[in-house]
């Protein structure tokens, strides 16, 4: 090999790995303030839940965050959540219907169709209704309401300034992440749930401000609510091979359990919809079943942090464990289906933990706390379809880092099961039922990976500036091959420099007016064409086309703006898309199938689409056209 060919040529590059927007600094400063507000809101929510719980179940004026499980109300325990349901129904009907549900779908809807605008009314009523729901025994967590409330205040703060919808979304999610970090002392999980569920992108402009908000809220949590972790457990030894295999089984079981939970919630919601009464009264019915569940097993009432600690310690066994799993599942599903206000994370931890405690009785390896934690994470990962969030969430709750391999195996297995069994998660199904489709698959737009120079026509047909429109029209009518490829034609002067562009639409208008013999192509066309550079991305070219409402761009040299180097039309852009389609759907022969004749037919290897059909040849396409 010659010395000249020993290295690849260096391409002039004006691009970067990420979009570098200095406004991320401004957004980060705003997010820090939002993190402060979110921490204060989290503290107020916990204070309010404690106040209502003490009043409703113990008839005392106190704000301690206590469990309603130790109440002595007897059969009157059924009445308490029914009263809470009545008040929530009134608040939803005469205040805002957006306070119904567990918060995250409402936040998603605001982001997807509301341009990240949430009203002040929702910001006030959501925490009040949630505190009332949980404080009167609702089997919910505080994370959904705080995500919605923190997001609402983030949105309100953003609406006070001149920001784009994307920037408002960043601050909305910053508020949501700050609230979750403050409630659970889980800043990393709060950032991950923003990335996996709320942001719909992975960009520094959104990731960095959200992280600042979560960190700020976590720092303020220490003086307000205390430091984490919430569920500190003795650290386990590194998992053995057998324990990792059992983790796979626990994850698969949790995946089926997650699917069942999603089905149950929306089954009960559909049943409530068939009732001949206004939806305002549904939470009362849901409250009845909450109270009935509390009468059977008091530990199904409220947030249940004490119940999670009992599961981790292995003190819940036998009939108490079975009734906890069944009653918590049913009361939570029915209550959530009734449209009351509450979250999903804490109930999923309890349901998954109870299932893990039952599995620990038959798994001949590890202790109860190991399988409780792995099953908790897997149940969350399968139900929410956010496996990384759930892995980190459990790690931050317990600080048991040796569980990482088992958590990864179980959460991925549960996620795989639910993805294959269910079209949507418990969080996205509600949004889909309102007519909004969303996809949670993150991928890079192929147009952001291709430069204009890779797909442009490098030798477009040009026309001299002095040519009459009638002459050009006649040549097109005769079907000259070079003039039928594109809808526009670059106009050049005598030296070959670009001076304009004329399109078929321009030609048609001039011909229709009967002045084609008198007008030159430069007079009829545009002498200030929109241009593109060969080293820019096709994505930027498409944005330029949409902004100027045109279907083609002339490509010029960056350093010589009158030097034409190419033509970019819509067909060339579609080729970039087609290339990505081929990568995903066209299967190529492998070395193994090519080497073993028994596995392939006695014919030359051919590309095959994923549906088993071969792409049409040019002759077949011509015949069909």
PEVENQUI-V347223 format. One record per pair of residues at least 4 apart in sequence whose C-alpha atoms are under 8 Angstrom apart, sorted by the first residue. I is the first residue (numbers start at 1). GAP is how many residues later the second one is. Records with the same first field share a line. If there is no record, write none. Layout:
I: GAP ; GAP
//
This chain:
1: 4 ; 5
2: 4
3: 4
12: 523
13: 522
14: 521 ; 522
15: 521
16: 4
18: 185 ; 186
19: 184 ; 185
21: 184
22: 4
23: 4 ; 182
24: 4 ; 180 ; 181 ; 182 ; 184 ; 185
25: 4
26: 4
27: 4 ; 140 ; 144 ; 178 ; 182
28: 4 ; 180 ; 181 ; 182 ; 184 ; 185
29: 4 ; 180
30: 4 ; 141 ; 179
31: 4 ; 140 ; 143 ; 144 ; 178 ; 179 ; 181 ; 182
32: 4 ; 177 ; 180 ; 181 ; 184
33: 4 ; 180
34: 4 ; 119 ; 120 ; 123 ; 137 ; 140 ; 141 ; 144 ; 179
35: 4 ; 139 ; 140 ; 143 ; 144 ; 177 ; 178 ; 179 ; 180 ; 181 ; 182
36: 4 ; 142 ; 177 ; 180 ; 181 ; 184
37: 4 ; 113 ; 116
38: 4 ; 112 ; 115 ; 137 ; 138 ; 140 ; 141 ; 144 ; 179
39: 4 ; 139 ; 140 ; 143 ; 144 ; 178 ; 179 ; 181 ; 182
40: 4
41: 4 ; 105 ; 108 ; 109 ; 138
42: 4 ; 104 ; 137 ; 140 ; 141
43: 4 ; 139 ; 140 ; 178 ; 181 ; 182
44: 4
45: 4 ; 82 ; 83 ; 86 ; 101
46: 4 ; 19 ; 85
47: 4 ; 16 ; 17 ; 18
48: 4 ; 15 ; 80 ; 83
49: 4 ; 14 ; 16 ; 82 ; 83 ; 85 ; 86
50: 4 ; 12 ; 13 ; 14 ; 15 ; 16 ; 85
51: 4 ; 10 ; 11 ; 12 ; 13 ; 14 ; 84
52: 4 ; 11 ; 79 ; 80 ; 83 ; 84
53: 4 ; 5 ; 12 ; 13 ; 14 ; 15 ; 81 ; 82 ; 83 ; 84
54: 4 ; 5 ; 6 ; 7 ; 8 ; 9 ; 10 ; 12 ; 81
55: 4 ; 5 ; 6 ; 7
56: 24 ; 79 ; 80
57: 11 ; 14 ; 15 ; 16 ; 20 ; 23 ; 79
58: 13 ; 14
67: 234 ; 235 ; 236 ; 237 ; 239
68: 69 ; 230 ; 231 ; 233 ; 234
69: 225 ; 229 ; 230 ; 231 ; 232
70: 228
73: 4
74: 221
75: 4 ; 220
76: 4
77: 4 ; 214 ; 215 ; 217 ; 218
78: 4 ; 209 ; 210 ; 211 ; 212 ; 213 ; 214 ; 216 ; 217
79: 4 ; 208 ; 209 ; 212
80: 4 ; 56 ; 57 ; 207 ; 211
81: 4 ; 52 ; 55 ; 56 ; 57 ; 203 ; 206 ; 207 ; 209 ; 210
82: 4 ; 201 ; 202 ; 203 ; 204 ; 205 ; 206 ; 209
83: 4 ; 201 ; 204
84: 4 ; 48 ; 49 ; 52 ; 200 ; 203
85: 4 ; 48 ; 196 ; 197 ; 198 ; 199 ; 200 ; 201 ; 202 ; 255
86: 4 ; 194 ; 195 ; 197 ; 198
87: 4
88: 4 ; 41 ; 44 ; 45 ; 195 ; 252 ; 253
89: 4 ; 190 ; 191 ; 192 ; 193 ; 194 ; 195 ; 251
90: 4 ; 5 ; 190
91: 4 ; 5 ; 34 ; 38
92: 4 ; 5 ; 6 ; 7 ; 8 ; 188
93: 4 ; 187
95: 26 ; 30
96: 25 ; 26 ; 29
98: 8 ; 24
99: 4 ; 23 ; 26 ; 27 ; 30 ; 242
100: 239 ; 240 ; 241
101: 4 ; 5 ; 235 ; 238 ; 239 ; 240 ; 241 ; 242
102: 4 ; 42 ; 43 ; 234 ; 238 ; 239 ; 240 ; 241 ; 242
103: 4 ; 41 ; 42 ; 43 ; 44 ; 45 ; 238 ; 239 ; 240
104: 4 ; 40 ; 41 ; 43 ; 44 ; 323
105: 4 ; 322 ; 323 ; 325 ; 326
106: 4 ; 42 ; 325
107: 4 ; 40 ; 41 ; 44 ; 91
108: 4 ; 90 ; 323
109: 4 ; 5 ; 322 ; 327
110: 4 ; 5 ; 6 ; 7 ; 8
111: 4 ; 5 ; 6 ; 58 ; 87
112: 4 ; 324
113: 323
114: 4
115: 50 ; 51 ; 53 ; 54
116: 39 ; 49 ; 50 ; 52 ; 53 ; 56
117: 35 ; 38 ; 39 ; 42 ; 51
118: 4 ; 5 ; 34 ; 37 ; 38
119: 4 ; 33 ; 37
120: 4 ; 32 ; 33 ; 36
121: 4
122: 4 ; 27 ; 30
123: 4 ; 25 ; 26 ; 27 ; 29 ; 30
124: 4 ; 25
125: 4
126: 4 ; 19 ; 22 ; 23 ; 215
127: 4 ; 18 ; 19 ; 22
128: 4
129: 4 ; 212
130: 4 ; 12 ; 15 ; 211 ; 212
131: 4
132: 4
133: 4 ; 5 ; 207 ; 208 ; 209
134: 4 ; 5 ; 6 ; 7 ; 8 ; 168 ; 169 ; 208
135: 167
136: 166
137: 153 ; 154 ; 157 ; 164 ; 165
138: 149 ; 152 ; 163 ; 164 ; 165 ; 194 ; 197 ; 204
139: 151 ; 161 ; 162 ; 163 ; 164 ; 165 ; 189 ; 192 ; 193 ; 203 ; 208
140: 162 ; 163 ; 192 ; 202 ; 203 ; 204 ; 205 ; 206 ; 207
141: 161 ; 162 ; 201 ; 202 ; 203 ; 204 ; 205 ; 206
142: 4 ; 41 ; 161 ; 200 ; 201 ; 204
143: 4 ; 36 ; 37 ; 40 ; 200 ; 201 ; 202 ; 203
144: 4 ; 198 ; 199 ; 200 ; 201
145: 4 ; 196 ; 197 ; 198
146: 4 ; 5 ; 30 ; 33 ; 34 ; 37
147: 4 ; 28 ; 29 ; 30 ; 32 ; 33
148: 4 ; 28
149: 4 ; 26 ; 27 ; 30
150: 4 ; 22 ; 24 ; 25 ; 26 ; 27 ; 28 ; 29
151: 4 ; 20 ; 21 ; 22 ; 23 ; 24 ; 25 ; 26
152: 4 ; 20 ; 23
153: 4 ; 19 ; 22
154: 4 ; 14 ; 17 ; 18 ; 19 ; 20 ; 21 ; 22
155: 4 ; 13 ; 14 ; 16 ; 17 ; 20
156: 4
157: 4
158: 4 ; 5 ; 9 ; 10 ; 13 ; 14
159: 4 ; 9
163: 4 ; 5
164: 4
165: 4
166: 4
167: 4 ; 39
168: 4
169: 4 ; 30
170: 4 ; 29 ; 35 ; 36 ; 39 ; 40
171: 4 ; 38 ; 39
172: 4
173: 4 ; 21 ; 25 ; 26 ; 37
174: 4 ; 35 ; 36 ; 37 ; 39 ; 40
175: 4 ; 35 ; 38
176: 4 ; 18
177: 4 ; 10 ; 13 ; 14 ; 16 ; 17 ; 33 ; 36 ; 37
178: 4 ; 9 ; 12 ; 32 ; 35 ; 36 ; 37 ; 38 ; 39 ; 40
179: 4 ; 35 ; 38
180: 4 ; 5 ; 6 ; 7 ; 10 ; 34
181: 4 ; 5 ; 6 ; 7 ; 8 ; 9 ; 33 ; 34 ; 36 ; 37
182: 4 ; 5 ; 32 ; 35 ; 36 ; 38 ; 39
183: 38
184: 44 ; 45 ; 46 ; 213
185: 33 ; 36 ; 42 ; 43 ; 44 ; 45 ; 211 ; 212
186: 4 ; 32 ; 207 ; 210 ; 211
187: 4 ; 24 ; 27 ; 28 ; 31
188: 4 ; 23 ; 26 ; 204 ; 205
189: 4 ; 200 ; 201 ; 203 ; 204 ; 207
190: 4 ; 24 ; 199
191: 4 ; 16 ; 19 ; 20 ; 23
192: 4 ; 196 ; 197
193: 4 ; 5 ; 193 ; 196
194: 4 ; 5 ; 16
195: 4 ; 5 ; 6 ; 7 ; 12
196: 4 ; 190 ; 193 ; 244
197: 189 ; 243
199: 7
200: 240 ; 242
201: 241
202: 4 ; 5
203: 4
204: 4
205: 4
206: 4
207: 4
208: 4
209: 4
210: 4
211: 4
212: 4
213: 4
214: 4
215: 4
216: 4
217: 4
218: 4
220: 4
221: 4 ; 5 ; 6
222: 4 ; 5
223: 4
228: 169
229: 167 ; 168 ; 169 ; 170
230: 167 ; 168
231: 77 ; 78 ; 166 ; 167
232: 165 ; 166 ; 167
233: 79 ; 165 ; 166 ; 167
234: 166
235: 164 ; 165 ; 166 ; 167
236: 134 ; 164 ; 166 ; 167
237: 165
238: 164 ; 165
239: 4 ; 5 ; 163 ; 164 ; 166 ; 167
240: 4
241: 4
242: 4 ; 123
243: 4 ; 122 ; 123 ; 163
244: 4 ; 161 ; 162 ; 165
245: 4
246: 4 ; 117
247: 4 ; 124 ; 127 ; 159 ; 160 ; 162 ; 163
248: 4 ; 158 ; 161 ; 162 ; 165
249: 4 ; 161
250: 4 ; 106 ; 109 ; 121 ; 124 ; 125 ; 128 ; 160
251: 4 ; 123 ; 124 ; 127 ; 128 ; 158 ; 159 ; 160 ; 161 ; 162 ; 163
252: 4 ; 158 ; 161 ; 162 ; 165
253: 4 ; 161
254: 4 ; 98 ; 121 ; 124 ; 125 ; 128 ; 160
255: 4 ; 123 ; 124 ; 127 ; 128 ; 158 ; 159 ; 160 ; 161 ; 162 ; 163
256: 4 ; 158 ; 161 ; 162
257: 4 ; 122
258: 4 ; 121 ; 122 ; 124 ; 125 ; 156 ; 160
259: 4 ; 123 ; 124 ; 159 ; 162 ; 163
260: 4
261: 4 ; 68 ; 72 ; 122
262: 4 ; 121 ; 163 ; 164
263: 4
264: 4 ; 69 ; 70
265: 4 ; 68 ; 69 ; 71 ; 72
266: 4 ; 71
267: 4 ; 70
268: 4 ; 65 ; 66 ; 69 ; 70
269: 4 ; 65 ; 67 ; 68 ; 69 ; 70
270: 4 ; 67
271: 4
272: 7 ; 10 ; 65 ; 66
273: 6
277: 4
278: 4
279: 4 ; 59 ; 60
281: 4
282: 4 ; 56 ; 57 ; 58
283: 4 ; 52 ; 55 ; 56 ; 57
284: 4
285: 4 ; 53
286: 4 ; 45 ; 48 ; 49 ; 50 ; 51 ; 52 ; 54
287: 4 ; 48
288: 4
289: 4 ; 42 ; 45 ; 46
290: 4 ; 11 ; 41 ; 42 ; 45
291: 4 ; 10
292: 4
293: 4 ; 5 ; 7 ; 8 ; 34 ; 35 ; 38
294: 4 ; 5 ; 6 ; 7
296: 27 ; 31
297: 23 ; 26 ; 27 ; 30
299: 5 ; 8 ; 25
300: 4 ; 24 ; 27 ; 28 ; 31
303: 43 ; 44
304: 4 ; 42 ; 43 ; 46
305: 4 ; 41
306: 4
307: 4 ; 43
308: 4 ; 41 ; 42 ; 45
309: 4
310: 4 ; 5 ; 6
311: 4 ; 5 ; 42 ; 43 ; 46 ; 58 ; 61
312: 41 ; 56 ; 57 ; 60 ; 61
313: 55 ; 56
314: 43 ; 54 ; 55
316: 4 ; 5
317: 4 ; 5 ; 40
318: 4
319: 4
320: 4
321: 4 ; 33 ; 36 ; 37
322: 4 ; 32 ; 36
323: 4 ; 5
324: 4 ; 30
325: 4 ; 25 ; 26 ; 29 ; 30
326: 4
327: 4
328: 4 ; 19 ; 23
329: 4 ; 22
330: 4
331: 4
332: 4 ; 15
333: 4
334: 4
335: 4 ; 5
336: 4 ; 5 ; 6
343: 4
344: 4
345: 4 ; 35
346: 4
347: 4
348: 4 ; 28 ; 31 ; 32
349: 4 ; 27 ; 28 ; 30 ; 31
350: 4 ; 26
351: 4 ; 25 ; 28
352: 4 ; 20 ; 23 ; 24 ; 25 ; 26 ; 27 ; 28
353: 4 ; 18 ; 19 ; 20 ; 22 ; 23
354: 4 ; 18
355: 4 ; 17 ; 20
356: 4 ; 12 ; 15 ; 16 ; 17 ; 18 ; 19 ; 20
357: 4 ; 11 ; 12 ; 14 ; 15
358: 4
359: 4 ; 12
360: 4 ; 6 ; 7 ; 8 ; 11 ; 12
361: 7
366: 4 ; 5
367: 4
368: 4
369: 4
370: 4 ; 33
371: 4
372: 4
373: 4 ; 21
374: 4 ; 29 ; 32 ; 33 ; 36
375: 4 ; 35
376: 4 ; 18
377: 4 ; 13 ; 14 ; 16 ; 17 ; 30 ; 33 ; 34
378: 4 ; 9 ; 12 ; 29 ; 32 ; 33 ; 34 ; 35 ; 36 ; 37
379: 4 ; 32 ; 35
380: 4 ; 5 ; 6 ; 7 ; 10
381: 4 ; 5 ; 6 ; 7 ; 8 ; 9 ; 10 ; 30 ; 31 ; 33 ; 34
382: 4 ; 5 ; 29 ; 32 ; 33 ; 34 ; 35 ; 36
383: 32 ; 35 ; 42 ; 43
384: 41 ; 42 ; 43
385: 30 ; 33 ; 34 ; 40
386: 4 ; 29
387: 4 ; 21 ; 24 ; 25 ; 28
388: 4 ; 20 ; 23
389: 4
390: 4 ; 21
391: 4 ; 13 ; 16 ; 17 ; 20
392: 4
393: 4
394: 4 ; 5
395: 4 ; 5 ; 6 ; 8 ; 9
403: 4
404: 4
405: 4
406: 4
407: 4
408: 4
409: 4
410: 4
411: 4
412: 4
413: 4
414: 4
415: 4
416: 4
417: 4
418: 4 ; 7
419: 4 ; 5
424: 4 ; 5
425: 4
426: 4
427: 4
428: 4 ; 10
429: 4
430: 4
431: 4 ; 5 ; 6
432: 4 ; 5 ; 6
444: 4 ; 5
445: 4
446: 4 ; 130 ; 131 ; 134
447: 90 ; 91 ; 92 ; 126 ; 129 ; 130
448: 89 ; 90 ; 91 ; 92
449: 88 ; 89
450: 4 ; 5 ; 87 ; 88 ; 126
451: 4 ; 83 ; 84 ; 85 ; 86 ; 87
452: 4 ; 81 ; 82 ; 83 ; 84 ; 85 ; 86 ; 89 ; 116
453: 81 ; 82 ; 113
455: 113 ; 117 ; 118 ; 120 ; 121
456: 110 ; 111 ; 112 ; 113 ; 116
457: 109 ; 110 ; 111 ; 115
458: 107 ; 108 ; 109
459: 106 ; 107 ; 108
460: 22 ; 29 ; 30 ; 106 ; 107
461: 21 ; 22 ; 28 ; 29
462: 27 ; 28 ; 29 ; 30
463: 4 ; 26 ; 27 ; 28 ; 29 ; 58
464: 27 ; 28 ; 29 ; 30 ; 57
465: 26 ; 27 ; 28 ; 29 ; 34 ; 55 ; 56 ; 57
466: 27 ; 54 ; 55 ; 56
467: 4 ; 5 ; 53 ; 54
468: 4 ; 48 ; 49 ; 50 ; 51 ; 52 ; 53
469: 4 ; 38 ; 41 ; 42 ; 47 ; 48 ; 49 ; 50 ; 51 ; 52 ; 55
470: 4 ; 41 ; 46 ; 47
471: 4 ; 46
472: 4
473: 4 ; 34
474: 4
475: 4 ; 5 ; 8
476: 4 ; 7 ; 8
479: 4 ; 5
480: 4
481: 4
483: 6
486: 83
487: 16 ; 17 ; 65
488: 13 ; 14 ; 15 ; 16 ; 64
489: 12 ; 13 ; 14
490: 8 ; 9 ; 10 ; 11 ; 12 ; 64
491: 7 ; 8 ; 9 ; 10 ; 11 ; 30 ; 31
492: 4 ; 5 ; 6 ; 7 ; 8
493: 4 ; 5 ; 6
496: 67
497: 65 ; 66 ; 67
498: 64 ; 65 ; 66
499: 23 ; 28 ; 29 ; 63
500: 22 ; 25 ; 26 ; 27 ; 28 ; 29
501: 21 ; 24 ; 25 ; 26 ; 27 ; 28
502: 4 ; 5 ; 19 ; 20 ; 22 ; 23 ; 24
503: 4 ; 22
504: 4
505: 4
506: 4 ; 18 ; 19
507: 4 ; 9 ; 17
508: 4
509: 4
510: 4 ; 5 ; 6 ; 9 ; 14
511: 4 ; 5
515: 4
516: 4
519: 4 ; 5
520: 4
521: 4
522: 4 ; 5
523: 4
529: 24 ; 25
530: 23 ; 24
531: 22 ; 23 ; 24 ; 25
532: 4 ; 9 ; 21 ; 22 ; 23 ; 24
533: 22 ; 23 ; 24 ; 25
534: 21 ; 22 ; 23 ; 24 ; 31 ; 32
536: 4 ; 5
537: 4
538: 4 ; 35
539: 4
540: 4
541: 4 ; 12
542: 4
543: 4
544: 4
545: 4 ; 5 ; 6 ; 7 ; 8
546: 4
551: 18 ; 19
552: 15 ; 16 ; 17 ; 18
553: 14 ; 15 ; 16
554: 10 ; 12 ; 13 ; 14
555: 9 ; 10 ; 11 ; 12 ; 13
556: 4 ; 5 ; 6 ; 7 ; 8 ; 9 ; 10
557: 4 ; 5 ; 6 ; 7 ; 8
568: 4 ; 5
569: 4
570: 4
571: 4
572: 4
573: 4
574: 4
575: 4
576: 4
577: 4
578: 4
579: 4
580: 4
581: 4 ; 5
582: 4
585: 24 ; 25
586: 21 ; 22 ; 23 ; 24
587: 20 ; 21 ; 22 ; 23
588: 18 ; 19 ; 20
589: 4 ; 5 ; 16 ; 17 ; 18
590: 4
591: 4
592: 4
593: 4 ; 6 ; 7
594: 5 ; 6 ; 11
596: 4
597: 4 ; 5
606: 8
607: 7 ; 8
608: 4 ; 5 ; 6 ; 7
609: 4 ; 5 ; 6
616: 4 ; 5
617: 4
618: 4
619: 4
620: 4
621: 4
//
